[in-house]
Amino acid sequence: MTIEAATTSLADAPVYDNRAAFADELIQLARQDERIVAVCNDSVGSSNLTDFRDEFPDRLINVGIAEQDMVGVGAGLASSGLIPFVCAAAPFLTGRSLEQVKADVAYSQHPVILCGMSPGMAYGELGPTHHSVEDLSWLRALPGLDIVVPADRRQTRDAVRQAVEHPRPTFIRVGRHKVPDVTVEGDRLVRGRFTTARTGTDVTLIATGTLVSRALIAAERLQAAGVDARVLNASHIAPLDVDAITDAARTTGAIVTAEEANIAGGLGAAVASVVSQLETAARVPLRILGLTEFAPTGSTDFLLGHFGLTADHIADAAREALAHG
């Protein structure tokens, strides 16, 4: 599942809201499978469930602003043989109901599909209370919970489809900030595996979600400067693709990770944990890009730039890591 560097830059490509792909796929699957239900927390509109509600009014449960109850209801539905998609803004789904996610979903192994809508800093000016940048750190600590972070609308559709085909405790990070397509039609997600978005031998860029397209643009700019960058799309944070990380450390000169999340315990920390345990010769320079503090007020694009999560920043981090290698 590899995409080679395109002849035209992704910087000029059209962009899409992954929530729309999520909603369309969920409705299509629900028409075929009566076990599929949706649960939300007074977020029908922001979770893009309006059309689902209109077509399946008896299969949408709106618990109101009661996130802990929402996850508990989802677990109960799953235990009775249904396939619940529990949808809410990511900061409230993970922050307010973390205990229920731990006890009722991960520990109890109820196949609830937790859908964290508008994660990262997608809410922009609403500030840190509405930013979901701790979710990867919190949820990585829970054994038995898959964490899927689609990079584009195709992977979003596939994540929903696979959640129905193979129900298990899962968190899907459904992006709101618009991104271009970075995958090939027909490719499928593989549980616990990154996808190779671009091959390369000099440096590896490991990005997740909204930052995969930015890593690919960074790779284009590095290529123009004579640096051959591999780009790995970290579509699964848990289970983690240890093999891909190990191979990157052993076959390229440096690694840069990029995530729209806090770096304490997120993707970069996971990669660092793997690299630190390799033989000395494979412990390549590693640079971790992400958040280190609460965000100031501003648009999503402004905030991504503020925290160094742009294509130029990713390219600069790669050059700096290689220089220290």
VOVEXVEX-930721 format. One record per residue (C-alpha): residue number from 1; residue in one letter; y, z, x. Coordinates in nm, 3 decimals, always signed. Each point is the difference from the previous one (the first is absolute). Example, Ala and Ser with C-alpha at 12.3 -4.5 7.8 and 13.67 -1.06 7.14 Angstrom:
2
  seq  type        v        w        u
    1     A   -0.450   +0.780   +1.230
    2     S   +0.344   -0.066   +0.137
***
This chain:
325
  seq  type        v        w        u
    1     M   +0.000   +0.000   +0.000
    2     T   +0.262   -0.128   +0.238
    3     I   +0.331   -0.176   -0.049
    4     E   +0.136   -0.180   +0.303
    5     A   +0.374   -0.014   +0.059
    6     A   +0.165   -0.218   -0.264
    7     T   +0.211   -0.302   +0.088
    8     T   +0.288   +0.143   -0.200
    9     S   +0.123   +0.354   +0.035
   10     L   -0.091   +0.264   -0.254
   11     A   +0.365   +0.100   +0.017
   12     D   +0.072   -0.300   -0.225
   13     A   -0.293   +0.044   -0.239
   14     P   +0.036   +0.104   -0.367
   15     V   -0.064   +0.367   -0.076
   16     Y   -0.179   +0.176   -0.285
   17     D   -0.030   +0.341   -0.167
   18     N   -0.360   +0.119   +0.040
   19     R   +0.026   +0.204   -0.319
   20     A   +0.004   -0.324   -0.202
   21     A   -0.326   -0.113   +0.162
   22     F   -0.148   +0.344   -0.068
   23     A   +0.090   -0.014   -0.369
   24     D   -0.126   -0.355   -0.049
   25     E   -0.334   +0.070   +0.165
   26     L   -0.050   +0.325   -0.189
   27     I   +0.051   -0.176   -0.334
   28     Q   -0.235   -0.284   +0.089
   29     L   -0.273   +0.243   +0.102
   30     A   +0.056   +0.221   -0.306
   31     R   -0.064   -0.300   -0.225
   32     Q   -0.346   -0.026   +0.153
   33     D   -0.086   +0.369   +0.041
   34     E   +0.063   +0.254   -0.274
   35     R   -0.055   +0.288   +0.242
   36     I   +0.342   -0.064   +0.160
   37     V   +0.273   +0.236   -0.118
   38     A   +0.343   +0.091   +0.133
   39     V   +0.158   +0.343   +0.027
   40     C   +0.367   +0.054   +0.085
   41     N   +0.272   +0.264   +0.010
   42     D   +0.271   -0.140   -0.226
   43     S   +0.020   -0.295   +0.242
   44     V   -0.114   -0.292   -0.214
   45     G   +0.289   -0.216   +0.114
   46     S   +0.017   +0.097   +0.367
   47     S   -0.379   -0.032   +0.029
   48     N   +0.017   -0.349   -0.157
   49     L   -0.233   +0.108   -0.279
   50     T   +0.208   -0.131   -0.291
   51     D   -0.216   -0.308   -0.058
   52     F   -0.318   +0.206   +0.046
   53     R   +0.124   +0.246   -0.264
   54     D   +0.087   -0.280   -0.241
   55     E   -0.342   -0.165   +0.035
   56     F   -0.209   +0.318   +0.025
   57     P   +0.192   +0.274   -0.181
   58     D   -0.312   +0.215   -0.036
   59     R   -0.080   -0.020   +0.371
   60     L   +0.328   +0.132   +0.138
   61     I   +0.046   +0.376   +0.020
   62     N   +0.354   +0.116   +0.068
   63     V   -0.007   +0.370   +0.084
   64     G   +0.374   +0.027   +0.048
   65     I   +0.158   +0.156   +0.307
   66     A   -0.312   +0.199   +0.086
   67     E   -0.150   -0.146   +0.315
   68     Q   -0.258   +0.274   +0.054
   69     D   -0.132   -0.051   -0.353
   70     M   +0.006   -0.376   +0.056
   71     V   -0.241   +0.019   +0.295
   72     G   -0.219   +0.251   -0.182
   73     V   -0.019   -0.228   -0.305
   74     G   -0.091   -0.288   +0.230
   75     A   -0.282   +0.202   +0.153
   76     G   -0.131   +0.089   -0.345
   77     L   +0.002   -0.364   -0.107
   78     A   -0.179   -0.103   +0.318
   79     S   -0.265   +0.268   -0.052
   80     S   -0.073   -0.151   -0.343
   81     G   -0.066   -0.346   +0.140
   82     L   +0.342   -0.161   -0.033
   83     I   +0.201   -0.160   +0.281
   84     P   +0.344   +0.166   -0.007
   85     F   +0.299   -0.146   +0.182
   86     V   +0.235   +0.297   +0.037
   87     C   +0.346   -0.144   +0.056
   88     A   +0.322   +0.171   +0.102
   89     A   +0.281   -0.020   +0.251
   90     A   -0.171   +0.076   +0.331
   91     P   +0.211   +0.307   +0.098
   92     F   -0.084   +0.177   -0.326
   93     L   -0.362   -0.109   -0.021
   94     T   -0.073   +0.135   +0.348
   95     G   +0.250   +0.283   +0.035
   96     R   -0.021   +0.167   -0.338
   97     S   -0.373   -0.037   -0.053
   98     L   -0.142   +0.027   +0.351
   99     E   -0.222   +0.294   -0.096
  100     Q   -0.152   -0.198   -0.288
  101     V   -0.049   -0.305   +0.222
  102     K   -0.182   +0.226   +0.245
  103     A   -0.215   +0.199   -0.244
  104     D   -0.047   -0.230   -0.301
  105     V   -0.025   -0.334   +0.180
  106     A   -0.089   +0.020   +0.371
  107     Y   -0.213   +0.317   -0.001
  108     S   -0.160   -0.070   -0.338
  109     Q   -0.050   -0.369   +0.089
  110     H   +0.121   -0.122   -0.336
  111     P   +0.074   -0.375   +0.024
  112     V   +0.367   +0.022   -0.093
  113     I   +0.228   -0.283   +0.113
  114     L   +0.329   +0.164   +0.097
  115     C   +0.278   -0.260   +0.002
  116     G   +0.305   +0.110   +0.194
  117     M   +0.279   -0.225   -0.123
  118     S   +0.317   -0.076   +0.198
  119     P   -0.106   +0.186   +0.318
  120     G   +0.187   +0.036   +0.327
  121     M   +0.375   -0.025   -0.044
  122     A   -0.012   -0.249   -0.287
  123     Y   +0.226   +0.220   -0.213
  124     G   +0.273   -0.035   +0.260
  125     E   +0.314   +0.178   -0.111
  126     L   -0.190   +0.257   -0.209
  127     G   -0.071   +0.178   +0.326
  128     P   -0.275   +0.207   +0.160
  129     T   -0.109   +0.164   -0.328
  130     H   -0.107   -0.345   -0.118
  131     H   -0.127   -0.135   +0.334
  132     S   -0.375   +0.009   +0.048
  133     V   -0.024   +0.017   +0.378
  134     E   -0.231   +0.301   +0.032
  135     D   -0.281   -0.141   -0.216
  136     L   -0.205   -0.155   +0.281
  137     S   +0.014   +0.325   +0.197
  138     W   -0.099   +0.217   -0.296
  139     L   -0.279   -0.222   -0.128
  140     R   -0.156   -0.081   +0.338
  141     A   -0.090   +0.369   +0.019
  142     L   -0.226   -0.027   -0.307
  143     P   -0.362   -0.100   +0.073
  144     G   -0.154   -0.242   -0.244
  145     L   +0.321   -0.169   -0.114
  146     D   +0.054   -0.368   +0.082
  147     I   +0.359   -0.097   +0.084
  148     V   +0.081   -0.368   -0.057
  149     V   +0.339   -0.148   +0.088
  150     P   +0.024   -0.365   -0.108
  151     A   +0.236   -0.215   +0.204
  152     D   +0.074   -0.262   -0.266
  153     R   -0.071   -0.100   -0.359
  154     R   -0.339   -0.152   +0.087
  155     Q   -0.125   +0.317   +0.160
  156     T   +0.144   +0.200   -0.290
  157     R   -0.202   -0.202   -0.249
  158     D   -0.311   +0.035   +0.214
  159     A   +0.045   +0.375   +0.037
  160     V   +0.011   +0.036   -0.379
  161     R   -0.300   -0.230   -0.042
  162     Q   -0.209   +0.185   +0.256
  163     A   +0.091   +0.336   -0.154
  164     V   -0.170   -0.121   -0.319
  165     E   -0.295   -0.162   +0.178
  166     H   -0.068   +0.306   +0.216
  167     P   +0.160   +0.306   -0.164
  168     R   +0.058   +0.287   +0.241
  169     P   +0.281   +0.252   +0.061
  170     T   +0.280   -0.229   +0.115
  171     F   +0.374   +0.005   +0.061
  172     I   +0.169   -0.342   -0.017
  173     R   +0.355   -0.015   +0.137
  174     V   +0.163   -0.262   -0.225
  175     G   +0.320   -0.125   +0.161
  176     R   +0.320   -0.069   -0.190
  177     H   +0.213   -0.130   +0.287
  178     K   -0.050   -0.377   -0.010
  179     V   -0.208   -0.158   +0.277
  180     P   -0.129   -0.351   +0.079
  181     D   -0.363   -0.103   -0.016
  182     V   -0.173   +0.073   +0.331
  183     T   -0.363   -0.058   -0.095
  184     V   -0.209   -0.303   -0.094
  185     E   -0.104   -0.062   -0.360
  186     G   -0.365   +0.091   -0.043
  187     D   -0.023   +0.249   +0.287
  188     R   -0.129   +0.339   -0.108
  189     L   +0.071   +0.349   +0.116
  190     V   -0.286   +0.167   +0.183
  191     R   -0.023   +0.375   -0.039
  192     G   +0.089   +0.177   +0.324
  193     R   +0.110   -0.318   +0.176
  194     F   +0.337   -0.131   +0.113
  195     T   +0.062   -0.373   -0.034
  196     T   +0.118   -0.210   +0.293
  197     A   +0.323   -0.158   -0.115
  198     R   +0.055   -0.166   +0.338
  199     T   -0.203   -0.021   +0.319
  200     G   +0.148   +0.090   +0.338
  201     T   -0.091   +0.135   +0.341
  202     D   +0.311   +0.168   +0.146
  203     V   +0.092   +0.271   -0.251
  204     T   -0.127   +0.118   -0.339
  205     L   +0.229   +0.074   -0.293
  206     I   -0.170   +0.212   -0.266
  207     A   +0.201   +0.011   -0.322
  208     T   -0.066   +0.102   -0.357
  209     G   +0.139   -0.099   -0.339
  210     T   +0.357   -0.127   -0.005
  211     L   +0.014   -0.009   +0.379
  212     V   -0.279   -0.254   +0.057
  213     S   +0.234   -0.292   -0.067
  214     R   +0.257   +0.153   +0.234
  215     A   -0.263   +0.038   +0.271
  216     L   -0.091   -0.367   -0.042
  217     I   +0.363   -0.101   +0.037
  218     A   +0.020   +0.222   +0.310
  219     A   -0.305   -0.183   +0.137
  220     E   +0.176   -0.334   -0.054
  221     R   +0.299   +0.123   +0.201
  222     L   -0.221   +0.141   +0.273
  223     Q   -0.187   -0.331   +0.021
  224     A   +0.330   -0.178   +0.058
  225     A   +0.052   +0.232   +0.298
  226     G   -0.346   -0.066   +0.138
  227     V   -0.174   +0.311   -0.137
  228     D   -0.323   -0.058   -0.194
  229     A   -0.017   +0.266   -0.274
  230     R   -0.297   +0.085   -0.215
  231     V   +0.087   +0.131   -0.348
  232     L   -0.241   +0.225   -0.187
  233     N   +0.056   +0.061   -0.370
  234     A   -0.101   +0.364   -0.056
  235     S   -0.092   -0.048   -0.364
  236     H   -0.235   +0.300   +0.010
  237     I   +0.133   +0.323   +0.145
  238     A   -0.315   +0.182   -0.110
  239     P   -0.268   -0.074   +0.093
  240     L   +0.168   -0.096   +0.327
  241     D   -0.097   -0.311   +0.198
  242     V   -0.087   +0.175   +0.326
  243     D   -0.166   -0.316   +0.137
  244     A   +0.315   -0.212   -0.037
  245     I   +0.215   +0.267   +0.164
  246     T   -0.247   +0.042   +0.284
  247     D   -0.017   -0.374   +0.058
  248     A   +0.380   -0.025   +0.002
  249     A   +0.022   +0.273   +0.263
  250     R   -0.264   -0.161   +0.219
  251     T   +0.114   -0.362   -0.026
  252     T   +0.381   +0.012   -0.022
  253     G   +0.258   +0.172   +0.219
  254     A   +0.174   +0.221   -0.256
  255     I   +0.002   +0.100   -0.366
  256     V   +0.291   +0.041   -0.241
  257     T   -0.050   +0.149   -0.347
  258     A   +0.246   -0.038   -0.287
  259     E   -0.007   +0.180   -0.335
  260     E   +0.247   +0.070   -0.279
  261     A   -0.101   +0.363   +0.017
  262     N   +0.042   +0.316   +0.202
  263     I   -0.172   -0.033   +0.336
  264     A   -0.134   +0.358   -0.015
  265     G   -0.359   -0.060   -0.104
  266     G   +0.036   -0.360   -0.116
  267     L   -0.129   -0.332   +0.131
  268     G   +0.145   +0.042   +0.347
  269     A   -0.149   +0.346   +0.036
  270     A   -0.338   -0.135   -0.107
  271     V   +0.018   -0.280   +0.257
  272     A   +0.113   +0.245   +0.270
  273     S   -0.296   +0.225   -0.075
  274     V   -0.240   -0.289   +0.058
  275     V   +0.169   -0.127   +0.316
  276     S   +0.026   +0.348   +0.154
  277     Q   -0.378   +0.038   -0.015
  278     L   -0.080   -0.328   +0.177
  279     E   -0.086   -0.035   +0.366
  280     T   +0.300   +0.032   +0.230
  281     A   +0.027   -0.375   +0.064
  282     A   +0.043   -0.068   -0.373
  283     R   +0.275   +0.256   -0.060
  284     V   +0.273   -0.260   -0.023
  285     P   +0.369   +0.073   -0.066
  286     L   +0.055   +0.073   -0.368
  287     R   +0.323   -0.004   -0.199
  288     I   +0.009   +0.144   -0.353
  289     L   +0.272   -0.124   -0.237
  290     G   +0.076   +0.183   -0.322
  291     L   +0.202   +0.287   -0.142
  292     T   +0.065   +0.324   +0.183
  293     E   +0.249   +0.162   -0.239
  294     F   +0.132   -0.014   -0.354
  295     A   +0.183   -0.322   -0.073
  296     P   +0.374   -0.036   -0.056
  297     T   +0.133   -0.175   -0.311
  298     G   -0.025   -0.377   -0.008
  299     S   -0.190   -0.305   -0.117
  300     T   -0.361   -0.053   +0.102
  301     D   +0.091   -0.270   +0.250
  302     F   +0.271   +0.219   +0.150
  303     L   -0.244   +0.289   +0.036
  304     L   -0.268   -0.216   +0.160
  305     G   +0.260   -0.108   +0.254
  306     H   +0.120   +0.358   +0.048
  307     F   -0.350   +0.111   +0.099
  308     G   -0.067   -0.300   +0.223
  309     L   -0.243   -0.170   -0.236
  310     T   +0.121   -0.359   +0.038
  311     A   -0.160   -0.297   +0.170
  312     D   +0.244   +0.029   +0.290
  313     H   -0.075   +0.370   +0.047
  314     I   -0.374   -0.066   -0.005
  315     A   +0.040   -0.276   +0.259
  316     D   +0.215   +0.225   +0.218
  317     A   -0.259   +0.279   -0.019
  318     A   -0.269   -0.246   +0.111
  319     R   +0.203   -0.112   +0.300
  320     E   +0.075   +0.361   +0.095
  321     A   -0.365   +0.101   -0.028
  322     L   -0.112   -0.294   +0.212
  323     A   +0.263   +0.081   +0.263
  324     H   -0.149   +0.350   +0.032
  325     G   -0.353   -0.132   +0.016
***
